[in-house]
């Protein structure tokens, strides 16, 4: 877990390595700064973590499942790292990463078990790396997931100066009988949308290009804050809400995490052949940051829907007669945005 190389070389060799661009001491300082936050994610099932060559996780509790299926996913936060760099804020994107990955396995019915992170840069700044990984650890603790392993890499010549890359891998589990694969989706099912907090972790290359000429720190009249604050809003995790629906006995037929590609590309990924999604525009509030991006860049609505989540981070598909119960369970923190219809697999905006 973020293991720094053992300093067994002589001091002259360490100096030579540092002059070549790799600072072993800085790497160890980063590990020391993040260690307590990482260990706070451990439960009794973690047999080895930070400092080990490989993390060890006791899988005994999987015996409680009739047919446990492991679900794994790897992702990153894309160029949201450049927003963090521009604003000098490194405490949020680690949480973005974990929440994104949790949502990705959640749509198949899985709960998280453990997480591994990868942070790379041209030069290690210990406080910066520690802030990033502490964010990862805090998010892992919030969702009951162990931060089991990871890597902090210093690679001058591969990464540009002042640039950071952040990625992670999550492993979760679902009982095979509870696996969500979209096969139960049928015509007449309704689509319920859960609101996003902003761009989440997708579309930042376009957003940065269009908003670059504006002030990112001044309060913007349409945002109730600054552009920078809107862009750094943490990717929302939907684990709590979906667990509430499961606990209420609701029959979820499918879940779609709305990431890169927007509703247009992500919703069809779970639709059976011969079924389409009819999305009713205007049934949910589009966040002001998306209105600003569209206006500044004169971006057509069809392209906005294909790039951004437009205010919907997770879509739930279930029988129409359960829609009211979803809204009651989630205290109206959701929107009925469409239905499943027969037709060529895809999304229709109406």
C-alpha positions in Angstrom: 0.0 0.0 0.0 1.7 3.2 -1.2 4.9 1.4 -0.3 8.0 3.6 -0.5 11.2 1.9 -1.6 13.4 0.7 1.3 16.4 3.0 1.7 19.1 0.5 1.8 21.3 2.3 -0.8 24.1 4.6 0.4 23.5 8.3 0.8 25.4 9.2 -2.4 23.2 6.8 -4.4 20.1 8.4 -2.9 21.4 11.8 -3.8 22.0 10.6 -7.4 18.5 9.2 -7.6 17.1 12.5 -6.3 19.1 14.4 -8.8 17.7 12.2 -11.6 14.2 13.2 -10.4 13.1 10.6 -7.9 12.9 11.5 -4.2 12.6 8.4 -2.0 12.4 10.4 1.1 9.4 12.4 -0.2 7.7 9.2 -1.1 8.1 7.9 2.4 6.9 11.2 3.9 3.7 10.9 1.8 3.2 7.4 3.2 3.7 8.5 6.7 1.2 11.4 6.3 -1.6 9.2 4.9 -1.0 6.1 7.1 -3.5 6.8 9.9 -6.3 7.7 7.4 -5.7 4.5 5.5 -5.6 2.3 8.6 -8.9 3.8 9.7 -10.6 1.9 6.8 -9.5 -1.5 8.2 -11.8 -4.0 9.8 -10.9 -7.4 11.2 -11.0 -8.8 7.7 -7.9 -6.9 6.7 -4.9 -9.1 7.5 -2.3 -7.0 5.8 -2.4 -3.5 4.3 -0.2 -0.5 4.3 3.5 -1.4 4.0 2.9 -4.9 2.7 3.8 -6.1 -0.8 0.2 -7.2 -1.2 -2.9 -6.5 0.7 -4.6 -9.5 2.4 -8.4 -9.7 2.9 -10.1 -12.5 4.8 -12.9 -13.7 2.5 -14.5 -15.9 5.2 -17.6 -13.8 5.4 -18.4 -14.5 1.8 -19.4 -18.0 3.0 -22.6 -16.3 4.2 -23.7 -15.9 0.6 -25.2 -18.8 -1.3 -23.2 -18.1 -4.5 -20.9 -15.1 -4.1 -19.9 -13.3 -7.2 -16.9 -10.9 -7.1 -17.4 -7.7 -9.1 -14.4 -5.5 -10.0 -13.9 -2.2 -11.7 -11.1 0.2 -12.5 -11.5 3.9 -13.3 -10.0 7.3 -12.8 -11.1 10.9 -12.4 -9.9 12.1 -15.8 -8.9 15.7 -16.3 -10.7 16.7 -13.1 -7.1 16.6 -11.7 -6.4 19.7 -13.8 -9.2 21.5 -12.1 -7.8 20.5 -8.7 -4.4 21.7 -9.8 -5.7 25.0 -11.1 -7.5 25.7 -7.8 -4.9 24.1 -5.5 -7.5 21.8 -4.0 -6.5 18.2 -3.5 -9.0 17.1 -0.8 -11.9 16.2 -3.1 -10.8 14.1 -6.1 -9.9 11.1 -4.0 -13.5 11.0 -2.8 -14.6 11.4 -6.4 -12.6 8.3 -7.4 -14.1 6.0 -4.7 -17.6 7.2 -5.3 -17.3 6.7 -9.0 -16.0 3.1 -8.6 -18.6 2.2 -5.9 -21.4 3.3 -8.3 -19.9 1.3 -11.1 -20.2 -2.0 -9.2 -23.4 -1.0 -7.5 -25.3 -1.1 -10.8 -24.6 -4.8 -10.9 -25.9 -5.2 -7.4 -22.5 -5.4 -5.6 -21.5 -3.9 -2.3 -17.8 -2.8 -2.0 -15.2 -5.0 -0.2 -11.9 -3.3 -0.8 -10.2 -0.6 -2.9 -6.7 0.0 -4.4 -5.5 3.4 -5.6 -2.8 4.6 -8.0 -1.3 8.1 -7.8 1.4 9.2 -10.2 3.2 12.4 -10.8 6.5 13.8 -12.2 7.5 14.8 -8.7 6.1 13.7 -5.3 4.8 16.6 -3.1 4.1 14.7 0.1 1.3 17.0 1.4 -0.5 16.9 -2.0 -0.3 13.1 -2.3 -1.4 12.7 1.4 -4.4 14.9 0.8 -5.4 12.9 -2.3 -5.1 9.5 -0.6 -6.7 10.8 2.6 -9.7 11.7 0.5 -9.7 8.2 -0.9 -9.5 6.7 2.6 -12.3 8.9 4.0 -14.6 7.9 1.2 -13.7 4.2 1.7 -14.5 4.5 5.4 -17.8 6.1 4.6 -18.9 3.2 2.4 -17.5 0.5 4.5 -14.7 -0.4 2.2 -11.1 -1.2 3.1 -8.4 0.8 1.3 -6.3 -2.4 1.0 -3.5 -1.4 -1.3 -2.1 1.0 -3.8 0.9 2.7 -5.4 2.4 6.2 -5.3 4.7 6.6 -8.4 7.2 9.3 -9.1 8.0 9.2 -12.8 9.7 12.3 -14.3 9.8 12.2 -18.0 6.5 10.2 -18.2 4.3 12.8 -16.5 4.5 16.5 -17.1 5.6 18.8 -14.3 2.8 19.7 -11.9 0.5 17.0 -13.4 -1.1 14.3 -11.3 -2.8 11.1 -12.4 -5.3 9.3 -10.1 -7.0 5.9 -10.7 -8.4 3.1 -8.6 -9.7 -0.4 -8.6 -12.6 -1.6 -6.5 -13.7 -5.2 -5.7 -17.1 -5.9 -4.4 -19.5 -8.9 -4.0 -23.0 -9.8 -4.8 -25.0 -13.0 -4.3 -25.6 -14.4 -7.7 -29.4 -14.5 -7.2 -29.2 -10.7 -6.6 -27.1 -9.9 -9.6 -28.4 -7.0 -11.7 -27.8 -7.5 -15.5 -30.8 -5.8 -17.0 -32.4 -9.0 -18.1 -35.5 -8.4 -16.1 -36.2 -5.0 -17.7 -39.4 -5.0 -19.7 -41.6 -2.5 -21.6 -43.7 -0.4 -19.2 -41.0 -0.2 -16.5 -40.4 3.4 -15.3 -37.1 5.2 -15.1 -36.4 7.1 -11.9 -33.4 9.5 -11.8 -31.3 10.4 -8.8 -29.8 13.8 -8.9 -26.1 14.5 -9.4 -24.0 17.1 -7.7 -22.4 18.4 -10.9 -20.2 17.0 -13.6 -19.0 14.2 -11.3 -15.9 12.9 -13.1 -16.7 13.2 -16.7 -16.8 16.0 -19.4 -14.0 18.1 -17.9 -12.0 18.4 -21.0 -14.9 20.2 -22.8 -15.9 22.1 -19.7 -12.4 23.4 -19.1 -12.0 24.5 -22.7 -15.3 26.4 -22.7 -14.9 28.0 -19.3 -11.2 28.8 -19.3 -11.6 32.5 -20.1 -13.9 33.1 -17.1 -12.9 33.6 -13.5 -13.0 30.3 -11.6 -12.7 31.9 -8.1 -15.2 34.8 -8.2 -18.8 34.2 -7.3 -20.8 33.6 -10.5 -24.3 35.1 -10.5 -25.9 31.9 -11.8 -24.1 29.4 -9.6 -24.5 30.5 -6.0 -20.7 30.2 -5.8 -17.7 30.1 -8.1 -17.1 28.1 -11.2 -14.2 26.3 -9.5 -16.5 25.3 -6.6 -19.1 24.0 -9.1 -16.5 22.0 -11.0 -15.0 20.4 -7.9 -18.4 19.3 -6.4 -17.7 15.7 -5.2 -19.1 12.8 -7.4 -22.1 11.6 -5.5 -22.2 8.0 -4.2 -25.6 6.3 -4.5 -24.9 3.3 -2.3 -27.0 4.6 0.6 -30.1 5.3 -1.5 -30.0 2.0 -3.4 -29.6 0.1 -0.1 -32.7 1.9 1.2 -34.7 0.7 -1.8 -33.5 -2.8 -1.4 -34.3 -2.7 2.3 -37.8 -1.5 1.4 -38.3 -4.6 -0.8 -38.5 -2.7 -4.1 -37.9 -4.8 -7.2 -35.1 -3.0 -9.1 -34.8 -4.3 -12.6 -31.8 -2.3 -13.6 -29.4 0.5 -12.6 -27.4 2.8 -14.9 -24.5 5.0 -13.6 -24.5 8.1 -15.8 -20.8 8.8 -16.6 -18.9 9.6 -19.8 -21.3 9.4 -22.7 -24.2 10.8 -20.6 -27.7 9.2 -20.6 -27.3 8.6 -24.4 -24.6 6.0 -24.1 -24.9 4.6 -20.6 -28.6 3.7 -20.3 -28.6 1.4 -23.4 -25.8 -0.6 -21.8 -28.3 -2.4 -19.6 -31.3 -2.6 -22.0 -32.3 -6.0 -23.4 -32.6 -6.3 -27.2 -35.9 -4.8 -28.6 -36.3 -2.3 -25.8 -35.6 1.4 -25.8 -35.7 4.2 -23.2 -38.0 7.2 -23.6 -36.6 10.1 -21.6 -38.9 13.0 -20.9 -36.9 16.2 -21.0 -37.9 18.8 -18.4 -38.8 16.3 -15.7 -35.7 17.0 -13.6 -33.8 20.2 -12.8 -30.7 20.7 -14.9 -27.9 22.1 -12.7 -26.8 25.7 -13.4 -23.2 24.6 -14.2 -24.6 22.7 -17.3 -26.6 25.7 -18.4 -23.5 27.9 -18.1 -21.4 25.5 -20.2 -24.1 25.2 -22.9 -24.6 29.0 -23.1 -20.9 29.9 -23.1 -20.0 27.2 -25.7 -23.2 27.4 -27.7 -23.3 23.6 -27.4 -26.4 21.9 -28.9 -28.6 20.1 -26.3 -28.1 16.8 -28.0 -24.3 17.1 -27.5 -24.8 18.2 -23.9 -26.8 15.0 -23.3 -24.1 12.9 -24.9 -21.2 14.4 -22.9 -22.6 15.3 -19.4 -25.0 13.7 -16.9 -27.1 16.9 -17.0 -28.1 16.6 -13.4 -28.9 12.8 -13.2 -26.1 10.6 -11.8 -28.0 7.3 -11.4 -31.0 5.9 -13.2 -33.3 3.2 -11.6 -35.5 1.0 -13.7 -38.4 -0.8 -11.9 -42.1 -1.7 -12.3 -44.4 1.3 -12.8 -46.5 0.3 -9.8 -43.5 0.9 -7.5 -42.6 4.4 -8.6 -44.6 6.1 -5.8 -42.9 3.9 -3.2 -39.4 4.9 -4.5 -40.3 8.5 -4.1 -41.7 7.9 -0.6 -38.7 5.9 0.5 -36.2 8.5 -0.8 -38.3 11.5 0.5 -38.8 12.8 -3.0 -35.0 13.1 -3.6 -35.6 11.6 -7.1 -37.5 12.2 -10.3 -39.6 10.1 -12.7 -37.9 10.8 -16.0 -39.1 8.2 -18.4 -40.2 4.7 -19.3 -39.1 1.6 -21.1 -40.7 1.1 -24.5 -40.4 -1.3 -27.3 -38.1 -0.4 -30.2 -34.5 -0.4 -31.3 -32.1 -0.3 -28.3 -31.2 3.2 -27.5 -32.5 6.5 -25.9 -35.3 8.6 -27.3 -35.6 12.2 -25.9 -39.2 13.4 -25.9 
